[in-house]
Amino acid sequence: MISTETTYMGLKLKSPIVVSSSGLTSSVDSMLKYEAAGAGAVVLKSIFEEQISGEVSAAVSLEDYPEAADYLNTYIKHNNLEKHLNLIKEAKERLSIPVIASINAKSSEGWIKYASSMENAGADAIELNLFYMPETADESSASLEDKYLKVAADVIAAVKIPVAVKLPNRFTNPLYMVKELYNRGAKAVVLFNRMWEPDINIEKMSIGSTEILSNHTEMRTLLRWIAKSSGAVPHVDIAGSTGIESGEAVVKALLAGASVACVCSAIYKGGSQIIVYMLDFLKKWMERNGYETISSFKGKMSHKPSSEATGYERAQFMKYFSSFE
């Protein structure tokens, strides 16, 4: 009997497909469709530190009176938080799959309180979405990494529910970050956060955005670091994110060592039915290859540090590329 059940951060999931934090998960009615299609969990739309700070700054700048400014500051932050907490509560009431709250933060100030509030609202776990853009040439890589680790440690210490940390793919050594996050109590690491990338309109002389949605080619980087991370830090759960658009991609992520495959752009492109197609492919692949459970093949193609296999190493690119004429 084929079973797609798995565990992620200690949570029992009916399938390894997790719907990523986005506009897709901003309403419970939409999330019910993903649950019906077979999703194992949902990550709610993030509450953004920058968004709240921006709203506060814009409103406060219009006020000349300190008392009014203080009131607006408190009201806006409280109102945004309440909306998010209500979404968590409603999702927990109506969904039977795990509900993961999401915080997109740059600092630990105030977000520790937010994380605790989300826990009290009933969230099964928290996904902490972190990104620091270097501002000057004087800022070292180590100082930026310390910021990630400090904020993560502060939030993890503030709650009892499991915390996953979503990272960008811009580190010199992602394995170090995965290990240090695990040492600080993270139950999972999400690889990777897809960043907003700028583009230049050469006619209007303006800065805009590149393509917002991911595509399957972005799995190239993803597979390498899932495989290497799961091999180097085997006790932390890895969530594969970005570029997962098919059932085949789900299988690849699991073989590389991921516990779950996070899906977002594929749903925007194909609707909730894409989850059905992914799970159908997964089940047929498992049956065809004699696997009855996810655990029986998860990590089968991960990178073992003691192994002589070099399939995930950069040298392979040079070796194979040099053979082309």
Salt bridges, closest charged atoms under 4 A:
ASP29 OD1 - ARG94 NH2 2.84
GLU50 OE2 - LYS106 NZ 3.90
GLU82 OE2 - HIS78 NE2 3.98
GLU90 OE2 - ARG94 NH1 2.84
ASP124 OD2 - LYS92 NZ 2.97
GLU139 OE2 - LYS147 NZ 2.93
ASP154 OD2 - LYS150 NZ 2.85
GLU180 OE2 - LYS179 NZ 3.48
GLU180 OE1 - ARG184 NH1 2.68
GLU197 OE2 - ARG170 NH2 2.36
GLU218 OE1 - ARG194 NE 2.90
GLU245 OE2 - LYS269 NZ 2.65
GLU248 OE2 - LYS252 NZ 3.76
ASP280 OD2 - LYS284 NZ 3.18
GLU313 OE2 - LYS228 NZ 3.14
GLU313 OE2 - HIS303 NE2 3.13
